[in-house]
Amino acid sequence: MIPATPFWGEFLRLNQLNPHCRWQMQPGMGFKEQSAWWREQSRRPTPHEGVDLFALLDARGQSLALPARALVPPLWAGEVTALLNDFLGRTVVVCHPINHGPERRLVSLYAHVEPLVDLGTQVSADSPLALIAAAGKPGNSAPPDHLHLSLAWLTAGYPATALNWSTLWNHPALELIDPLPIILEGCI
């Protein structure tokens, strides 16, 4: 069983955002989606491995961009078990003390970020582990600044440092999970 996460409240607190905001999702941002939300009529090479968090809606339904270089808390406390490169920045992988039987442990991946932690750091759920990275120049083919969040069961004993983005969908030691229902639990 995956417990509730304090992620949403901590994200709002760390970035001094109105507690009445909620995530704004668009087609192409969700788990397993094939379209690329930042380019019309474009497809991803593989199904989306998680969710992209790009904008918020305020209490009146107005769209708000995420703050530049927003602080990112972990979903739960855990240990930073890998720092990987991705196409917009780095990815922080956190292993949580949440198991699915004796063979699998829960890991979360925070992509397109600038890490504020080192490999082996013990993180608490109320401390930032990264900043959302700048995506680059407007008008290029890269998406705008956003947080990509993935969640997975990882086979016990398999090193998270051996993961890479090109093989996540077909990795025998990894079972991807849709993180959106879990992070939305704390949203209004």
Secondary structure, 3 states (H helix, E strand, C coil): CCCCCCHHHHHHHHCCCCCCCEEECCCCCCCCCCECCCCCCCECCCCCCCEEECEEECCCCCEEECCCCCEECCCCCEEEEEEEECCCCEEEEEEEEEEECCCEEEEEEEEEEEECCCCCCEECCCCCCEEECCCCCCCCCCCCCCEEEEEEEEECCCCHHHCCHHHCCCCCCEEEECCHHHHHCCCC
